[in-house]
């Protein structure tokens, strides 16, 4: 991946984290391939496809208030983009449940997210 493409991916991902934090599911799903593979960081496992990812987020946001902020971007040897994120999760009453830093690793196909992995 050349530098302009990496910068484009970084800008896209920055916009997608902002969309996640404002709960904008249509914008998020439009940036994914129809068969996207997405980790279920809340209940465990993996969800596949835009419909399952959207349903997962709706379930999660009924119970939790996560805010995820990217703090660093790195190009992996295999072309994926690794994003260090600061994650704060509150319950619906506002109590902090989790505050930590993790890495999200994205694979792209023709400008769309095809896969995401969470690394602790």
N, C-alpha and C positions, 0 to 999 in steps of 0.2 A: 504494500500500500504506500503510495507516495505521500508527501507532506500535505499537498492540497486536499487529498481525499481524507486524510486523518483529521485535518482541521474541520472539514465538512462534517465528519462523523462526530467530532467533539461538539460542534455547534448544535447538531441535531440532538445529541444526547442531553445537552444542557437544556434545550427547549423541552425535551420529553420529561426530564425531572420536574421542570416547572409545571408542565401539564399534569403530571402525577400529583403534585402537591396541591393543585387546584381541583383535582378529581375530574379531569377532562378526559373521560374514556374514549370518546370518538377520535380525538387527536392522537391519543396513544395507539389505538388499534390501527389507525390509518398508516402508522409508521412501521407496521409489522407485516411480515409475509402471512398469507392465509393459514399456513401450517406451522406458525411460530411455536417453538418449544420454550416454555417459561417455568422457572422453578416456583413451587408453592412454598414460599418461605414461612408461611404462617401455619398451615396444616400438614405440610410435608408432601413430598412427591413432585410431580411435574404435571402441568396442564398444557394441552396442545390445541392450537388454533385460536383465532381471535375470539370466538364465542366463549370458549372456556376461560380464556384470560380475563375477558370482561366480567364474566360471572364471578370468577375468583375475586377480583377487585371489589365488586359490589358487596359480596359476603364479608370480605375483610373490612371494608369501610363502614359497614353496619355495626361492627364491633370495636374497631380500632381507628385511631387518628394518626397514621404514620406521616412523618415529614422526612424526606430524603434529599440531602444536599450534596452534590458532587464537589469534591475538594481537589481531585487530581485525575489526570488522564494519562494512560500509557499504552503504547502500541506493543502488543505481544508478538513474539516471533512468528506465530501462525497467522498473523493478520487481524486477530481479534483486538478489540479495544477494551482495556481494563480501566474501570472507573472506581477510584476510592471515594466512598460516600460516608457522610455522617448521618446516622439514622436515629431519629427520636420517635418513639411510639408511645402515644397516650391512650388510655381507655376513654370511653365516651364521657366519663365524668371529669376528665382532664388530668388524672393521675398519670405520672410517667411510669411506664412499664419497662421500657428498654431505651438505653441511649448508648450507642456504640458506633464503631467504624468497621465497615466491611468493604469488600471489593465485589463489584458487579462486572462480569466479563461478557461482552456482546460480540456476536458474529453477525455480519451484514451480508446480504445478497442483493446486489443492484440497488443499494441505498436504503433497503428495508431491514429491520431487525428480524433475523431468522432464529436466534437462540440467545438466551441469557443464562448465565451461571452465577451462583452466589458463592464467594469464598469468604470464610470467616477470617 
